[in-house]
Amino acid sequence: GEYLLKYQIGMDIYSGITLADSLNDEQVRNISVSAEKPNVKNRIEYSLMETNKSLQGLNVKRYKAGYIPSLFAYGAVSANASRSKFDIFDTSKRWYPTGIIGGTLQWNLFDGFQREKKMKQASLELKKADLSLINTANALAMEAESSRTNLLNAISSLNAQKKNLE
């Protein structure tokens, strides 16, 4: 029991631990066991799976956005002295301004179906993450119900042993 407690709280199982309190039979028998369904959304495992699912959804959106054309605009303005001497501060000599404005439109019409295959693969990964989320929720609910049943069985066993002792 101590090893399990140390493991569950993230402690080295070979280090020492001192339990400051104990349970008596009456306290154990008076534990109320809730019949409510456990809220698996409070578990960190479920939260990690939800995050994975949302990341996979973003991955699908990323590949879908690859079909959208992109438009870039750019511009630059500069001036050049074009002199063989270093007299750039001489205001009587002329400077030659240069300006450039441009744009780029990128639209990938055919990529050898690579983008489509990646999008299908990302969609499958999203479905897989969704199924993993459902499986995790079921596993956590089963774990909670199993623990609840074990507690009820342990209380029942304790009561039976108490009767036998009397």
C-alpha positions as CSV (number, residue, x, y, z in Angstrom):
1,G,0.0,0.0,0.0
2,E,2.8,2.4,0.8
3,Y,4.6,1.6,-2.5
4,L,1.4,2.4,-4.4
5,L,0.9,5.6,-2.4
6,K,4.4,6.7,-3.1
7,Y,4.0,5.9,-6.8
8,Q,0.7,7.8,-7.1
9,I,2.1,10.9,-5.5
10,G,5.2,10.8,-7.7
11,M,7.6,9.9,-4.9
12,D,10.5,7.5,-5.1
13,I,9.2,4.2,-3.9
14,Y,12.3,3.4,-1.9
15,S,12.3,6.6,0.1
16,G,10.8,6.7,3.5
17,I,7.3,8.0,4.3
18,T,5.6,8.6,7.6
19,L,1.8,8.5,7.7
20,A,0.6,10.9,10.2
21,D,-3.0,9.8,10.4
22,S,-4.8,6.4,10.4
23,L,-8.3,5.2,9.7
24,N,-10.4,3.2,12.1
25,D,-13.1,0.8,11.1
26,E,-16.0,3.3,11.8
27,Q,-14.5,5.9,9.5
28,V,-14.1,3.4,6.7
29,R,-17.7,2.0,7.1
30,N,-19.1,5.6,7.1
31,I,-17.4,6.5,3.7
32,S,-20.2,7.6,1.4
33,V,-19.7,6.3,-2.2
34,S,-21.3,8.5,-4.8
35,A,-23.4,6.8,-7.6
36,E,-22.8,9.8,-9.9
37,K,-21.0,9.3,-13.2
38,P,-17.4,10.4,-12.9
39,N,-16.4,13.6,-14.7
40,V,-13.6,12.5,-16.9
41,K,-13.0,16.0,-18.3
42,N,-11.2,16.9,-15.1
43,R,-8.5,14.3,-15.7
44,I,-5.2,15.4,-17.3
45,E,-5.2,12.4,-19.7
46,Y,-8.5,13.5,-21.1
47,S,-7.2,17.1,-21.4
48,L,-4.1,15.9,-23.3
49,M,-6.3,13.9,-25.7
50,E,-8.5,17.0,-26.3
51,T,-5.4,19.1,-27.0
52,N,-4.2,16.4,-29.5
53,K,-7.6,16.4,-31.2
54,S,-7.6,20.2,-31.6
55,L,-4.0,20.1,-32.9
56,Q,-5.0,17.5,-35.5
57,G,-8.0,19.8,-36.5
58,L,-5.5,22.6,-37.0
59,N,-3.4,20.4,-39.1
60,V,-6.3,19.6,-41.4
61,K,-7.1,23.3,-41.7
62,R,-3.4,23.9,-42.6
63,Y,-3.5,21.5,-45.5
64,K,-6.9,22.9,-46.7
65,A,-5.4,26.4,-46.7
66,G,-2.8,25.2,-49.1
67,Y,-5.4,25.4,-51.9
68,I,-5.9,29.1,-51.3
69,P,-3.8,31.3,-53.5
70,S,-1.5,33.7,-51.7
71,L,-0.8,37.3,-52.7
72,F,2.2,39.2,-51.5
73,A,3.0,42.9,-52.0
74,Y,6.3,44.5,-51.5
75,G,8.0,47.8,-52.0
76,A,11.3,49.6,-51.3
77,V,12.7,53.1,-51.7
78,S,16.4,53.9,-51.7
79,A,18.9,56.5,-52.9
80,N,22.4,56.0,-54.3
81,A,25.2,58.5,-54.6
82,S,27.2,56.6,-57.3
83,R,30.5,58.5,-56.7
84,S,34.0,57.3,-56.6
85,K,34.9,59.7,-53.6
86,F,33.5,59.5,-50.2
87,D,31.6,62.8,-50.2
88,I,28.1,61.7,-49.3
89,F,27.5,64.7,-47.1
90,D,28.2,67.2,-49.9
91,T,24.7,68.5,-50.6
92,S,25.6,70.2,-54.0
93,K,26.1,66.8,-55.6
94,R,23.1,64.8,-56.9
95,W,21.7,61.6,-55.4
96,Y,19.9,59.0,-57.6
97,P,16.7,57.7,-56.1
98,T,15.4,54.2,-56.8
99,G,12.0,52.8,-56.0
100,I,10.5,49.4,-56.5
101,I,6.9,48.2,-56.0
102,G,5.8,44.7,-56.8
103,G,3.5,41.9,-56.0
104,T,3.5,38.1,-56.2
105,L,0.6,35.8,-56.7
106,Q,1.2,32.2,-55.9
107,W,-1.4,29.6,-57.0
108,N,-0.2,26.1,-57.1
109,L,-2.5,24.5,-59.7
110,F,-1.0,21.0,-59.7
111,D,1.3,19.4,-57.1
112,G,1.1,15.8,-58.1
113,F,-1.8,15.1,-55.7
114,Q,0.6,15.4,-52.8
115,R,-1.4,18.1,-51.0
116,E,-4.6,16.1,-51.4
117,K,-3.0,13.0,-49.9
118,K,-1.6,14.9,-47.0
119,M,-5.0,16.4,-46.3
120,K,-6.6,13.0,-46.4
121,Q,-3.9,11.7,-44.0
122,A,-4.5,14.6,-41.7
123,S,-8.2,13.9,-41.8
124,L,-7.6,10.3,-40.8
125,E,-5.3,11.5,-38.0
126,L,-8.1,13.7,-36.8
127,K,-10.6,10.8,-36.8
128,K,-8.0,8.7,-35.0
129,A,-7.6,11.4,-32.3
130,D,-11.4,11.6,-32.0
131,L,-11.6,7.9,-31.4
132,S,-8.7,8.0,-29.0
133,L,-10.5,10.7,-27.1
134,I,-13.6,8.5,-26.9
135,N,-11.6,5.5,-25.8
136,T,-9.8,7.5,-23.2
137,A,-13.1,8.8,-21.8
138,N,-14.4,5.2,-21.7
139,A,-11.2,3.9,-20.0
140,L,-11.2,6.7,-17.4
141,A,-14.9,6.1,-16.7
142,M,-14.3,2.3,-16.4
143,E,-11.3,3.0,-14.1
144,A,-13.5,5.2,-11.8
145,E,-16.3,2.7,-11.8
146,S,-13.9,-0.1,-11.0
147,S,-12.4,1.8,-8.1
148,R,-15.9,2.6,-6.8
149,T,-16.8,-1.1,-7.0
150,N,-13.5,-2.1,-5.3
151,L,-14.3,0.4,-2.5
152,L,-17.8,-0.9,-2.0
153,N,-16.5,-4.5,-2.0
154,A,-13.8,-3.6,0.5
155,I,-16.4,-1.9,2.8
156,S,-18.6,-5.0,2.5
157,S,-15.7,-7.3,3.2
158,L,-14.8,-5.2,6.2
159,N,-18.3,-5.4,7.5
160,A,-18.4,-9.2,7.0
161,Q,-15.1,-9.6,8.8
162,K,-16.3,-7.4,11.7
163,K,-19.4,-9.7,12.0
164,N,-17.2,-12.7,11.9
165,L,-15.0,-11.3,14.6
166,E,-18.0,-10.6,16.8
